[in-house]
Every structure is written in C-alpha cells, then in structure tokens.
Amino acid sequence: MPDIKALITEMVLPLIEFPDDFNIQSVEGDEFMEYHLDLNPEDIGRVIGRKGRVIRAIRTIVYSIRPRGQKRSRIIVNDAK
C-alpha cells in the first residue's frame, strides 16, 4: 500500500524554504481522503507555482494513485495560518 503522506512530503520539501513549518494532516471524508498542507506563508507561492502549475502537477500524481478498496486522495493547501 503506498504511503501518500510520504509521497507528498518528498515532492513538497525540495520546493520550500521553511521545512520546520511544513505539516500534513489527513482527514477522511465521505468520498476522498484529504491531505491538508500547512506551510509557512512565504512557501505557499512556491508550492502553488505560476498559474497553479506546481500544485496541479502534485495533485495529478497523488490523485492517480488509488490503492484497491480505498478512497481517492485530495490535496488542500491551507493558506491561513
């Protein structure tokens, strides 16, 4: 079974300057397993990227992984800290 949190961490950590402020919280919903990313306000732009390209690519990778019998994954970037 793939570890989605580890995958997200491996993709996000090289992009940010403040890794100590990075945190992932997983919340299970009715349809999705949501992963909420808490970031330093200065790192949010780096993770989102121009026109949302970086976060869209990360979401595409994470969304495409679906272990059998489990819910699809969704990433949410928390912008208010």
mmCIF file of the N, C-alpha and C atoms, coordinates in Angstrom:
data_MODEL
# 
_entry.id   MODEL 
# 
loop_
_atom_site.group_PDB 
_atom_site.id 
_atom_site.type_symbol 
_atom_site.label_atom_id 
_atom_site.label_alt_id 
_atom_site.label_comp_id 
_atom_site.label_asym_id 
_atom_site.label_entity_id 
_atom_site.label_seq_id 
_atom_site.pdbx_PDB_ins_code 
_atom_site.Cartn_x 
_atom_site.Cartn_y 
_atom_site.Cartn_z 
_atom_site.occupancy 
_atom_site.B_iso_or_equiv 
_atom_site.pdbx_formal_charge 
_atom_site.auth_seq_id 
_atom_site.auth_comp_id 
_atom_site.auth_asym_id 
_atom_site.auth_atom_id 
_atom_site.pdbx_PDB_model_num 
ATOM 1   N N  . MET A 1 1  ? 0.848   -1.180 0.000   1.00 0.00 ? 1  MET A N  1 
ATOM 2   C CA . MET A 1 1  ? 0.000   0.000  0.000   1.00 0.00 ? 1  MET A CA 1 
ATOM 3   C C  . MET A 1 1  ? 0.893   1.243  0.000   1.00 0.00 ? 1  MET A C  1 
ATOM 4   N N  . PRO A 1 2  ? 0.671   2.163  -0.928  1.00 0.00 ? 2  PRO A N  1 
ATOM 5   C CA . PRO A 1 2  ? 1.525   3.359  -0.993  1.00 0.00 ? 2  PRO A CA 1 
ATOM 6   C C  . PRO A 1 2  ? 1.254   4.313  0.163   1.00 0.00 ? 2  PRO A C  1 
ATOM 7   N N  . ASP A 1 3  ? 2.311   4.959  0.617   1.00 0.00 ? 3  ASP A N  1 
ATOM 8   C CA . ASP A 1 3  ? 2.194   5.944  1.683   1.00 0.00 ? 3  ASP A CA 1 
ATOM 9   C C  . ASP A 1 3  ? 2.070   7.320  1.027   1.00 0.00 ? 3  ASP A C  1 
ATOM 10  N N  . ILE A 1 4  ? 0.851   7.816  0.951   1.00 0.00 ? 4  ILE A N  1 
ATOM 11  C CA . ILE A 1 4  ? 0.568   9.073  0.257   1.00 0.00 ? 4  ILE A CA 1 
ATOM 12  C C  . ILE A 1 4  ? 1.242   10.247 0.968   1.00 0.00 ? 4  ILE A C  1 
ATOM 13  N N  . LYS A 1 5  ? 1.237   10.237 2.305   1.00 0.00 ? 5  LYS A N  1 
ATOM 14  C CA . LYS A 1 5  ? 1.877   11.325 3.051   1.00 0.00 ? 5  LYS A CA 1 
ATOM 15  C C  . LYS A 1 5  ? 3.357   11.422 2.712   1.00 0.00 ? 5  LYS A C  1 
ATOM 16  N N  . ALA A 1 6  ? 4.031   10.290 2.634   1.00 0.00 ? 6  ALA A N  1 
ATOM 17  C CA . ALA A 1 6  ? 5.460   10.286 2.303   1.00 0.00 ? 6  ALA A CA 1 
ATOM 18  C C  . ALA A 1 6  ? 5.689   10.795 0.886   1.00 0.00 ? 6  ALA A C  1 
ATOM 19  N N  . LEU A 1 7  ? 4.807   10.417 -0.029  1.00 0.00 ? 7  LEU A N  1 
ATOM 20  C CA . LEU A 1 7  ? 4.924   10.881 -1.411  1.00 0.00 ? 7  LEU A CA 1 
ATOM 21  C C  . LEU A 1 7  ? 4.768   12.402 -1.495  1.00 0.00 ? 7  LEU A C  1 
ATOM 22  N N  . ILE A 1 8  ? 3.766   12.930 -0.810  1.00 0.00 ? 8  ILE A N  1 
ATOM 23  C CA . ILE A 1 8  ? 3.555   14.388 -0.804  1.00 0.00 ? 8  ILE A CA 1 
ATOM 24  C C  . ILE A 1 8  ? 4.748   15.089 -0.186  1.00 0.00 ? 8  ILE A C  1 
ATOM 25  N N  . THR A 1 9  ? 5.249   14.543 0.908   1.00 0.00 ? 9  THR A N  1 
ATOM 26  C CA . THR A 1 9  ? 6.409   15.143 1.585   1.00 0.00 ? 9  THR A CA 1 
ATOM 27  C C  . THR A 1 9  ? 7.621   15.176 0.663   1.00 0.00 ? 9  THR A C  1 
ATOM 28  N N  . GLU A 1 10 ? 7.870   14.083 -0.061  1.00 0.00 ? 10 GLU A N  1 
ATOM 29  C CA . GLU A 1 10 ? 9.015   14.026 -0.970  1.00 0.00 ? 10 GLU A CA 1 
ATOM 30  C C  . GLU A 1 10 ? 8.907   15.032 -2.107  1.00 0.00 ? 10 GLU A C  1 
ATOM 31  N N  . MET A 1 11 ? 7.696   15.345 -2.520  1.00 0.00 ? 11 MET A N  1 
ATOM 32  C CA . MET A 1 11 ? 7.520   16.306 -3.610  1.00 0.00 ? 11 MET A CA 1 
ATOM 33  C C  . MET A 1 11 ? 7.554   17.747 -3.126  1.00 0.00 ? 11 MET A C  1 
ATOM 34  N N  . VAL A 1 12 ? 7.094   18.007 -1.900  1.00 0.00 ? 12 VAL A N  1 
ATOM 35  C CA . VAL A 1 12 ? 6.964   19.376 -1.408  1.00 0.00 ? 12 VAL A CA 1 
ATOM 36  C C  . VAL A 1 12 ? 8.248   19.880 -0.738  1.00 0.00 ? 12 VAL A C  1 
ATOM 37  N N  . LEU A 1 13 ? 8.938   19.036 0.016   1.00 0.00 ? 13 LEU A N  1 
ATOM 38  C CA . LEU A 1 13 ? 10.111  19.506 0.770   1.00 0.00 ? 13 LEU A CA 1 
ATOM 39  C C  . LEU A 1 13 ? 11.188  20.185 -0.078  1.00 0.00 ? 13 LEU A C  1 
ATOM 40  N N  . PRO A 1 14 ? 11.519  19.694 -1.269  1.00 0.00 ? 14 PRO A N  1 
ATOM 41  C CA . PRO A 1 14 ? 12.538  20.412 -2.060  1.00 0.00 ? 14 PRO A CA 1 
ATOM 42  C C  . PRO A 1 14 ? 12.087  21.796 -2.532  1.00 0.00 ? 14 PRO A C  1 
ATOM 43  N N  . LEU A 1 15 ? 10.796  22.068 -2.502  1.00 0.00 ? 15 LEU A N  1 
ATOM 44  C CA . LEU A 1 15 ? 10.281  23.344 -3.001  1.00 0.00 ? 15 LEU A CA 1 
ATOM 45  C C  . LEU A 1 15 ? 10.284  24.450 -1.958  1.00 0.00 ? 15 LEU A C  1 
ATOM 46  N N  . ILE A 1 16 ? 10.300  24.104 -0.679  1.00 0.00 ? 16 ILE A N  1 
ATOM 47  C CA . ILE A 1 16 ? 10.074  25.101 0.369   1.00 0.00 ? 16 ILE A CA 1 
ATOM 48  C C  . ILE A 1 16 ? 11.363  25.491 1.075   1.00 0.00 ? 16 ILE A C  1 
ATOM 49  N N  . GLU A 1 17 ? 11.340  26.684 1.681   1.00 0.00 ? 17 GLU A N  1 
ATOM 50  C CA . GLU A 1 17 ? 12.492  27.197 2.419   1.00 0.00 ? 17 GLU A CA 1 
ATOM 51  C C  . GLU A 1 17 ? 12.384  26.958 3.920   1.00 0.00 ? 17 GLU A C  1 
ATOM 52  N N  . PHE A 1 18 ? 11.170  26.758 4.420   1.00 0.00 ? 18 PHE A N  1 
ATOM 53  C CA . PHE A 1 18 ? 10.948  26.578 5.852   1.00 0.00 ? 18 PHE A CA 1 
ATOM 54  C C  . PHE A 1 18 ? 10.343  25.201 6.121   1.00 0.00 ? 18 PHE A C  1 
ATOM 55  N N  . PRO A 1 19 ? 11.166  24.152 6.077   1.00 0.00 ? 19 PRO A N  1 
ATOM 56  C CA . PRO A 1 19 ? 10.623  22.798 6.261   1.00 0.00 ? 19 PRO A CA 1 
ATOM 57  C C  . PRO A 1 19 ? 10.104  22.543 7.678   1.00 0.00 ? 19 PRO A C  1 
ATOM 58  N N  . ASP A 1 20 ? 10.542  23.327 8.647   1.00 0.00 ? 20 ASP A N  1 
ATOM 59  C CA . ASP A 1 20 ? 10.054  23.137 10.020  1.00 0.00 ? 20 ASP A CA 1 
ATOM 60  C C  . ASP A 1 20 ? 8.589   23.542 10.160  1.00 0.00 ? 20 ASP A C  1 
ATOM 61  N N  . ASP A 1 21 ? 8.117   24.421 9.292   1.00 0.00 ? 21 ASP A N  1 
ATOM 62  C CA . ASP A 1 21 ? 6.721   24.870 9.344   1.00 0.00 ? 21 ASP A CA 1 
ATOM 63  C C  . ASP A 1 21 ? 5.788   23.981 8.527   1.00 0.00 ? 21 ASP A C  1 
ATOM 64  N N  . PHE A 1 22 ? 6.339   22.984 7.849   1.00 0.00 ? 22 PHE A N  1 
ATOM 65  C CA . PHE A 1 22 ? 5.551   22.113 6.984   1.00 0.00 ? 22 PHE A CA 1 
ATOM 66  C C  . PHE A 1 22 ? 4.902   20.994 7.803   1.00 0.00 ? 22 PHE A C  1 
ATOM 67  N N  . ASN A 1 23 ? 3.604   20.790 7.577   1.00 0.00 ? 23 ASN A N  1 
ATOM 68  C CA . ASN A 1 23 ? 2.868   19.760 8.285   1.00 0.00 ? 23 ASN A CA 1 
ATOM 69  C C  . ASN A 1 23 ? 1.755   19.243 7.375   1.00 0.00 ? 23 ASN A C  1 
ATOM 70  N N  . ILE A 1 24 ? 1.488   17.950 7.451   1.00 0.00 ? 24 ILE A N  1 
ATOM 71  C CA . ILE A 1 24 ? 0.392   17.351 6.687   1.00 0.00 ? 24 ILE A CA 1 
ATOM 72  C C  . ILE A 1 24 ? -0.595  16.738 7.670   1.00 0.00 ? 24 ILE A C  1 
ATOM 73  N N  . GLN A 1 25 ? -1.860  17.098 7.495   1.00 0.00 ? 25 GLN A N  1 
ATOM 74  C CA . GLN A 1 25 ? -2.926  16.498 8.295   1.00 0.00 ? 25 GLN A CA 1 
ATOM 75  C C  . GLN A 1 25 ? -3.835  15.741 7.342   1.00 0.00 ? 25 GLN A C  1 
ATOM 76  N N  . SER A 1 26 ? -4.160  14.515 7.699   1.00 0.00 ? 26 SER A N  1 
ATOM 77  C CA . SER A 1 26 ? -5.069  13.745 6.848   1.00 0.00 ? 26 SER A CA 1 
ATOM 78  C C  . SER A 1 26 ? -6.456  13.711 7.484   1.00 0.00 ? 26 SER A C  1 
ATOM 79  N N  . VAL A 1 27 ? -7.453  13.963 6.647   1.00 0.00 ? 27 VAL A N  1 
ATOM 80  C CA . VAL A 1 27 ? -8.849  13.985 7.077   1.00 0.00 ? 27 VAL A CA 1 
ATOM 81  C C  . VAL A 1 27 ? -9.631  13.081 6.131   1.00 0.00 ? 27 VAL A C  1 
ATOM 82  N N  . GLU A 1 28 ? -10.340 12.115 6.691   1.00 0.00 ? 28 GLU A N  1 
ATOM 83  C CA . GLU A 1 28 ? -11.113 11.202 5.865   1.00 0.00 ? 28 GLU A CA 1 
ATOM 84  C C  . GLU A 1 28 ? -12.523 11.732 5.688   1.00 0.00 ? 28 GLU A C  1 
ATOM 85  N N  . GLY A 1 29 ? -12.898 11.949 4.447   1.00 0.00 ? 29 GLY A N  1 
ATOM 86  C CA . GLY A 1 29 ? -14.243 12.416 4.129   1.00 0.00 ? 29 GLY A CA 1 
ATOM 87  C C  . GLY A 1 29 ? -15.073 11.286 3.560   1.00 0.00 ? 29 GLY A C  1 
ATOM 88  N N  . ASP A 1 30 ? -16.266 11.624 3.070   1.00 0.00 ? 30 ASP A N  1 
ATOM 89  C CA . ASP A 1 30 ? -17.150 10.610 2.506   1.00 0.00 ? 30 ASP A CA 1 
ATOM 90  C C  . ASP A 1 30 ? -16.597 10.017 1.209   1.00 0.00 ? 30 ASP A C  1 
ATOM 91  N N  . GLU A 1 31 ? -16.071 10.887 0.340   1.00 0.00 ? 31 GLU A N  1 
ATOM 92  C CA . GLU A 1 31 ? -15.599 10.434 -0.963  1.00 0.00 ? 31 GLU A CA 1 
ATOM 93  C C  . GLU A 1 31 ? -14.082 10.419 -1.099  1.00 0.00 ? 31 GLU A C  1 
ATOM 94  N N  . PHE A 1 32 ? -13.397 11.287 -0.364  1.00 0.00 ? 32 PHE A N  1 
ATOM 95  C CA . PHE A 1 32 ? -11.963 11.458 -0.534  1.00 0.00 ? 32 PHE A CA 1 
ATOM 96  C C  . PHE A 1 32 ? -11.222 11.329 0.794   1.00 0.00 ? 32 PHE A C  1 
ATOM 97  N N  . MET A 1 33 ? -9.949  11.013 0.682   1.00 0.00 ? 33 MET A N  1 
ATOM 98  C CA . MET A 1 33 ? -9.011  11.136 1.789   1.00 0.00 ? 33 MET A CA 1 
ATOM 99  C C  . MET A 1 33 ? -8.279  12.452 1.530   1.00 0.00 ? 33 MET A C  1 
ATOM 100 N N  . GLU A 1 34 ? -8.520  13.446 2.381   1.00 0.00 ? 34 GLU A N  1 
ATOM 101 C CA . GLU A 1 34 ? -7.959  14.779 2.149   1.00 0.00 ? 34 GLU A CA 1 
ATOM 102 C C  . GLU A 1 34 ? -6.673  14.953 2.939   1.00 0.00 ? 34 GLU A C  1 
ATOM 103 N N  . TYR A 1 35 ? -5.693  15.557 2.296   1.00 0.00 ? 35 TYR A N  1 
ATOM 104 C CA . TYR A 1 35 ? -4.408  15.869 2.919   1.00 0.00 ? 35 TYR A CA 1 
ATOM 105 C C  . TYR A 1 35 ? -4.270  17.382 2.929   1.00 0.00 ? 35 TYR A C  1 
ATOM 106 N N  . HIS A 1 36 ? -4.318  17.962 4.117   1.00 0.00 ? 36 HIS A N  1 
ATOM 107 C CA . HIS A 1 36 ? -4.222  19.412 4.297   1.00 0.00 ? 36 HIS A CA 1 
ATOM 108 C C  . HIS A 1 36 ? -2.759  19.768 4.562   1.00 0.00 ? 36 HIS A C  1 
ATOM 109 N N  . LEU A 1 37 ? -2.220  20.649 3.723   1.00 0.00 ? 37 LEU A N  1 
ATOM 110 C CA . LEU A 1 37 ? -0.831  21.075 3.861   1.00 0.00 ? 37 LEU A CA 1 
ATOM 111 C C  . LEU A 1 37 ? -0.775  22.396 4.606   1.00 0.00 ? 37 LEU A C  1 
ATOM 112 N N  . ASP A 1 38 ? -0.066  22.412 5.719   1.00 0.00 ? 38 ASP A N  1 
ATOM 113 C CA . ASP A 1 38 ? 0.200   23.643 6.458   1.00 0.00 ? 38 ASP A CA 1 
ATOM 114 C C  . ASP A 1 38 ? 1.609   24.084 6.094   1.00 0.00 ? 38 ASP A C  1 
ATOM 115 N N  . LEU A 1 39 ? 1.723   25.303 5.590   1.00 0.00 ? 39 LEU A N  1 
ATOM 116 C CA . LEU A 1 39 ? 3.002   25.828 5.121   1.00 0.00 ? 39 LEU A CA 1 
ATOM 117 C C  . LEU A 1 39 ? 3.250   27.209 5.701   1.00 0.00 ? 39 LEU A C  1 
ATOM 118 N N  . ASN A 1 40 ? 4.520   27.605 5.693   1.00 0.00 ? 40 ASN A N  1 
ATOM 119 C CA . ASN A 1 40 ? 4.878   28.972 6.015   1.00 0.00 ? 40 ASN A CA 1 
ATOM 120 C C  . ASN A 1 40 ? 4.289   29.858 4.916   1.00 0.00 ? 40 ASN A C  1 
ATOM 121 N N  . PRO A 1 41 ? 3.751   31.036 5.263   1.00 0.00 ? 41 PRO A N  1 
ATOM 122 C CA . PRO A 1 41 ? 3.157   31.906 4.234   1.00 0.00 ? 41 PRO A CA 1 
ATOM 123 C C  . PRO A 1 41 ? 4.092   32.232 3.066   1.00 0.00 ? 41 PRO A C  1 
ATOM 124 N N  . GLU A 1 42 ? 5.396   32.259 3.311   1.00 0.00 ? 42 GLU A N  1 
ATOM 125 C CA . GLU A 1 42 ? 6.341   32.546 2.232   1.00 0.00 ? 42 GLU A CA 1 
ATOM 126 C C  . GLU A 1 42 ? 6.515   31.367 1.279   1.00 0.00 ? 42 GLU A C  1 
ATOM 127 N N  . ASP A 1 43 ? 6.183   30.166 1.722   1.00 0.00 ? 43 ASP A N  1 
ATOM 128 C CA . ASP A 1 43 ? 6.334   28.971 0.891   1.00 0.00 ? 43 ASP A CA 1 
ATOM 129 C C  . ASP A 1 43 ? 5.096   28.638 0.075   1.00 0.00 ? 43 ASP A C  1 
ATOM 130 N N  . ILE A 1 44 ? 3.976   29.242 0.375   1.00 0.00 ? 44 ILE A N  1 
ATOM 131 C CA . ILE A 1 44 ? 2.738   28.903 -0.309  1.00 0.00 ? 44 ILE A CA 1 
ATOM 132 C C  . ILE A 1 44 ? 2.853   29.164 -1.818  1.00 0.00 ? 44 ILE A C  1 
ATOM 133 N N  . GLY A 1 45 ? 3.429   30.286 -2.182  1.00 0.00 ? 45 GLY A N  1 
ATOM 134 C CA . GLY A 1 45 ? 3.592   30.602 -3.601  1.00 0.00 ? 45 GLY A CA 1 
ATOM 135 C C  . GLY A 1 45 ? 4.492   29.624 -4.331  1.00 0.00 ? 45 GLY A C  1 
ATOM 136 N N  . ARG A 1 46 ? 5.501   29.120 -3.646  1.00 0.00 ? 46 ARG A N  1 
ATOM 137 C CA . ARG A 1 46 ? 6.398   28.149 -4.265  1.00 0.00 ? 46 ARG A CA 1 
ATOM 138 C C  . ARG A 1 46 ? 5.688   26.821 -4.528  1.00 0.00 ? 46 ARG A C  1 
ATOM 139 N N  . VAL A 1 47 ? 4.837   26.424 -3.608  1.00 0.00 ? 47 VAL A N  1 
ATOM 140 C CA . VAL A 1 47 ? 4.132   25.151 -3.761  1.00 0.00 ? 47 VAL A CA 1 
ATOM 141 C C  . VAL A 1 47 ? 3.018   25.270 -4.797  1.00 0.00 ? 47 VAL A C  1 
ATOM 142 N N  . ILE A 1 48 ? 2.363   26.413 -4.851  1.00 0.00 ? 48 ILE A N  1 
ATOM 143 C CA . ILE A 1 48 ? 1.291   26.595 -5.829  1.00 0.00 ? 48 ILE A CA 1 
ATOM 144 C C  . ILE A 1 48 ? 1.875   26.804 -7.224  1.00 0.00 ? 48 ILE A C  1 
ATOM 145 N N  . GLY A 1 49 ? 2.918   27.606 -7.344  1.00 0.00 ? 49 GLY A N  1 
ATOM 146 C CA . GLY A 1 49 ? 3.561   27.837 -8.633  1.00 0.00 ? 49 GLY A CA 1 
ATOM 147 C C  . GLY A 1 49 ? 2.806   28.848 -9.477  1.00 0.00 ? 49 GLY A C  1 
ATOM 148 N N  . ARG A 1 50 ? 3.407   29.202 -10.603 1.00 0.00 ? 50 ARG A N  1 
ATOM 149 C CA . ARG A 1 50 ? 2.754   30.150 -11.516 1.00 0.00 ? 50 ARG A CA 1 
ATOM 150 C C  . ARG A 1 50 ? 1.514   29.524 -12.116 1.00 0.00 ? 50 ARG A C  1 
ATOM 151 N N  . LYS A 1 51 ? 0.430   30.260 -12.004 1.00 0.00 ? 51 LYS A N  1 
ATOM 152 C CA . LYS A 1 51 ? -0.869  29.825 -12.513 1.00 0.00 ? 51 LYS A CA 1 
ATOM 153 C C  . LYS A 1 51 ? -1.280  28.461 -11.957 1.00 0.00 ? 51 LYS A C  1 
ATOM 154 N N  . GLY A 1 52 ? -0.732  28.080 -10.799 1.00 0.00 ? 52 GLY A N  1 
ATOM 155 C CA . GLY A 1 52 ? -1.117  26.829 -10.150 1.00 0.00 ? 52 GLY A CA 1 
ATOM 156 C C  . GLY A 1 52 ? -0.541  25.577 -10.775 1.00 0.00 ? 52 GLY A C  1 
ATOM 157 N N  . ARG A 1 53 ? 0.489   25.717 -11.564 1.00 0.00 ? 53 ARG A N  1 
ATOM 158 C CA . ARG A 1 53 ? 1.026   24.568 -12.295 1.00 0.00 ? 53 ARG A CA 1 
ATOM 159 C C  . ARG A 1 53 ? 1.671   23.537 -11.381 1.00 0.00 ? 53 ARG A C  1 
ATOM 160 N N  . VAL A 1 54 ? 2.404   23.976 -10.372 1.00 0.00 ? 54 VAL A N  1 
ATOM 161 C CA . VAL A 1 54 ? 3.110   23.039 -9.498  1.00 0.00 ? 54 VAL A CA 1 
ATOM 162 C C  . VAL A 1 54 ? 2.117   22.223 -8.678  1.00 0.00 ? 54 VAL A C  1 
ATOM 163 N N  . ILE A 1 55 ? 1.179   22.893 -8.009  1.00 0.00 ? 55 ILE A N  1 
ATOM 164 C CA . ILE A 1 55 ? 0.214   22.166 -7.191  1.00 0.00 ? 55 ILE A CA 1 
ATOM 165 C C  . ILE A 1 55 ? -0.685  21.294 -8.062  1.00 0.00 ? 55 ILE A C  1 
ATOM 166 N N  . ARG A 1 56 ? -0.979  21.724 -9.271  1.00 0.00 ? 56 ARG A N  1 
ATOM 167 C CA . ARG A 1 56 ? -1.794  20.911 -10.177 1.00 0.00 ? 56 ARG A CA 1 
ATOM 168 C C  . ARG A 1 56 ? -1.060  19.623 -10.540 1.00 0.00 ? 56 ARG A C  1 
ATOM 169 N N  . ALA A 1 57 ? 0.247   19.715 -10.769 1.00 0.00 ? 57 ALA A N  1 
ATOM 170 C CA . ALA A 1 57 ? 1.033   18.519 -11.094 1.00 0.00 ? 57 ALA A CA 1 
ATOM 171 C C  . ALA A 1 57 ? 1.092   17.567 -9.894  1.00 0.00 ? 57 ALA A C  1 
ATOM 172 N N  . ILE A 1 58 ? 1.294   18.118 -8.703  1.00 0.00 ? 58 ILE A N  1 
ATOM 173 C CA . ILE A 1 58 ? 1.326   17.285 -7.495  1.00 0.00 ? 58 ILE A CA 1 
ATOM 174 C C  . ILE A 1 58 ? -0.028  16.621 -7.282  1.00 0.00 ? 58 ILE A C  1 
ATOM 175 N N  . ARG A 1 59 ? -1.090  17.374 -7.451  1.00 0.00 ? 59 ARG A N  1 
ATOM 176 C CA . ARG A 1 59 ? -2.443  16.811 -7.287  1.00 0.00 ? 59 ARG A CA 1 
ATOM 177 C C  . ARG A 1 59 ? -2.715  15.710 -8.300  1.00 0.00 ? 59 ARG A C  1 
ATOM 178 N N  . THR A 1 60 ? -2.259  15.886 -9.526  1.00 0.00 ? 60 THR A N  1 
ATOM 179 C CA . THR A 1 60 ? -2.467  14.873 -10.559 1.00 0.00 ? 60 THR A CA 1 
ATOM 180 C C  . THR A 1 60 ? -1.790  13.563 -10.174 1.00 0.00 ? 60 THR A C  1 
ATOM 181 N N  . ILE A 1 61 ? -0.569  13.643 -9.691  1.00 0.00 ? 61 ILE A N  1 
ATOM 182 C CA . ILE A 1 61 ? 0.156   12.437 -9.283  1.00 0.00 ? 61 ILE A CA 1 
ATOM 183 C C  . ILE A 1 61 ? -0.538  11.760 -8.120  1.00 0.00 ? 61 ILE A C  1 
ATOM 184 N N  . VAL A 1 62 ? -0.880  12.541 -7.106  1.00 0.00 ? 62 VAL A N  1 
ATOM 185 C CA . VAL A 1 62 ? -1.498  11.965 -5.908  1.00 0.00 ? 62 VAL A CA 1 
ATOM 186 C C  . VAL A 1 62 ? -2.886  11.416 -6.216  1.00 0.00 ? 62 VAL A C  1 
ATOM 187 N N  . TYR A 1 63 ? -3.645  12.110 -7.040  1.00 0.00 ? 63 TYR A N  1 
ATOM 188 C CA . TYR A 1 63 ? -4.996  11.668 -7.368  1.00 0.00 ? 63 TYR A CA 1 
ATOM 189 C C  . TYR A 1 63 ? -4.988  10.378 -8.176  1.00 0.00 ? 63 TYR A C  1 
ATOM 190 N N  . SER A 1 64 ? -3.935  10.180 -8.979  1.00 0.00 ? 64 SER A N  1 
ATOM 191 C CA . SER A 1 64 ? -3.869  8.996  -9.832  1.00 0.00 ? 64 SER A CA 1 
ATOM 192 C C  . SER A 1 64 ? -3.557  7.726  -9.055  1.00 0.00 ? 64 SER A C  1 
ATOM 193 N N  . ILE A 1 65 ? -3.032  7.849  -7.855  1.00 0.00 ? 65 ILE A N  1 
ATOM 194 C CA . ILE A 1 65 ? -2.722  6.682  -7.029  1.00 0.00 ? 65 ILE A CA 1 
ATOM 195 C C  . ILE A 1 65 ? -3.961  6.339  -6.216  1.00 0.00 ? 65 ILE A C  1 
ATOM 196 N N  . ARG A 1 66 ? -4.467  5.144  -6.432  1.00 0.00 ? 66 ARG A N  1 
ATOM 197 C CA . ARG A 1 66 ? -5.644  4.716  -5.683  1.00 0.00 ? 66 ARG A CA 1 
ATOM 198 C C  . ARG A 1 66 ? -5.470  3.259  -5.286  1.00 0.00 ? 66 ARG A C  1 
ATOM 199 N N  . PRO A 1 67 ? -5.089  3.033  -4.036  1.00 0.00 ? 67 PRO A N  1 
ATOM 200 C CA . PRO A 1 67 ? -4.992  1.644  -3.577  1.00 0.00 ? 67 PRO A CA 1 
ATOM 201 C C  . PRO A 1 67 ? -6.356  0.965  -3.650  1.00 0.00 ? 67 PRO A C  1 
ATOM 202 N N  . ARG A 1 68 ? -6.363  -0.309 -3.884  1.00 0.00 ? 68 ARG A N  1 
ATOM 203 C CA . ARG A 1 68 ? -7.624  -1.042 -4.026  1.00 0.00 ? 68 ARG A CA 1 
ATOM 204 C C  . ARG A 1 68 ? -8.485  -0.893 -2.782  1.00 0.00 ? 68 ARG A C  1 
ATOM 205 N N  . GLY A 1 69 ? -9.738  -0.591 -3.034  1.00 0.00 ? 69 GLY A N  1 
ATOM 206 C CA . GLY A 1 69 ? -10.694 -0.507 -1.943  1.00 0.00 ? 69 GLY A CA 1 
ATOM 207 C C  . GLY A 1 69 ? -10.601 0.756  -1.118  1.00 0.00 ? 69 GLY A C  1 
ATOM 208 N N  . GLN A 1 70 ? -9.754  1.698  -1.502  1.00 0.00 ? 70 GLN A N  1 
ATOM 209 C CA . GLN A 1 70 ? -9.623  2.930  -0.731  1.00 0.00 ? 70 GLN A CA 1 
ATOM 210 C C  . GLN A 1 70 ? -10.132 4.119  -1.526  1.00 0.00 ? 70 GLN A C  1 
ATOM 211 N N  . LYS A 1 71 ? -10.276 5.214  -0.835  1.00 0.00 ? 71 LYS A N  1 
ATOM 212 C CA . LYS A 1 71 ? -10.793 6.441  -1.439  1.00 0.00 ? 71 LYS A CA 1 
ATOM 213 C C  . LYS A 1 71 ? -9.690  7.159  -2.209  1.00 0.00 ? 71 LYS A C  1 
ATOM 214 N N  . ARG A 1 72 ? -10.089 7.976  -3.137  1.00 0.00 ? 72 ARG A N  1 
ATOM 215 C CA . ARG A 1 72 ? -9.127  8.820  -3.855  1.00 0.00 ? 72 ARG A CA 1 
ATOM 216 C C  . ARG A 1 72 ? -8.588  9.886  -2.905  1.00 0.00 ? 72 ARG A C  1 
ATOM 217 N N  . SER A 1 73 ? -7.426  10.399 -3.255  1.00 0.00 ? 73 SER A N  1 
ATOM 218 C CA . SER A 1 73 ? -6.768  11.398 -2.411  1.00 0.00 ? 73 SER A CA 1 
ATOM 219 C C  . SER A 1 73 ? -6.975  12.790 -2.980  1.00 0.00 ? 73 SER A C  1 
ATOM 220 N N  . ARG A 1 74 ? -6.987  13.764 -2.094  1.00 0.00 ? 74 ARG A N  1 
ATOM 221 C CA . ARG A 1 74 ? -7.153  15.163 -2.481  1.00 0.00 ? 74 ARG A CA 1 
ATOM 222 C C  . ARG A 1 74 ? -6.190  15.991 -1.614  1.00 0.00 ? 74 ARG A C  1 
ATOM 223 N N  . ILE A 1 75 ? -5.548  16.979 -2.241  1.00 0.00 ? 75 ILE A N  1 
ATOM 224 C CA . ILE A 1 75 ? -4.629  17.864 -1.521  1.00 0.00 ? 75 ILE A CA 1 
ATOM 225 C C  . ILE A 1 75 ? -5.266  19.237 -1.390  1.00 0.00 ? 75 ILE A C  1 
ATOM 226 N N  . ILE A 1 76 ? -5.194  19.778 -0.179  1.00 0.00 ? 76 ILE A N  1 
ATOM 227 C CA . ILE A 1 76 ? -5.706  21.132 0.099   1.00 0.00 ? 76 ILE A CA 1 
ATOM 228 C C  . ILE A 1 76 ? -4.575  21.911 0.755   1.00 0.00 ? 76 ILE A C  1 
ATOM 229 N N  . VAL A 1 77 ? -4.245  23.069 0.189   1.00 0.00 ? 77 VAL A N  1 
ATOM 230 C CA . VAL A 1 77 ? -3.217  23.934 0.758   1.00 0.00 ? 77 VAL A CA 1 
ATOM 231 C C  . VAL A 1 77 ? -3.914  24.943 1.666   1.00 0.00 ? 77 VAL A C  1 
ATOM 232 N N  . ASN A 1 78 ? -3.593  24.883 2.952   1.00 0.00 ? 78 ASN A N  1 
ATOM 233 C CA . ASN A 1 78 ? -4.166  25.833 3.906   1.00 0.00 ? 78 ASN A CA 1 
ATOM 234 C C  . ASN A 1 78 ? -3.374  27.130 3.805   1.00 0.00 ? 78 ASN A C  1 
ATOM 235 N N  . ASP A 1 79 ? -4.052  28.202 3.384   1.00 0.00 ? 79 ASP A N  1 
ATOM 236 C CA . ASP A 1 79 ? -3.347  29.475 3.199   1.00 0.00 ? 79 ASP A CA 1 
ATOM 237 C C  . ASP A 1 79 ? -3.454  30.401 4.395   1.00 0.00 ? 79 ASP A C  1 
ATOM 238 N N  . ALA A 1 80 ? -4.343  30.156 5.312   1.00 0.00 ? 80 ALA A N  1 
ATOM 239 C CA . ALA A 1 80 ? -4.446  30.987 6.514   1.00 0.00 ? 80 ALA A CA 1 
ATOM 240 C C  . ALA A 1 80 ? -3.740  30.291 7.665   1.00 0.00 ? 80 ALA A C  1 
ATOM 241 N N  . LYS A 1 81 ? -2.805  31.025 8.270   1.00 0.00 ? 81 LYS A N  1 
ATOM 242 C CA . LYS A 1 81 ? -2.048  30.417 9.360   1.00 0.00 ? 81 LYS A CA 1 
ATOM 243 C C  . LYS A 1 81 ? -2.120  31.284 10.586  1.00 0.00 ? 81 LYS A C  1 
# 
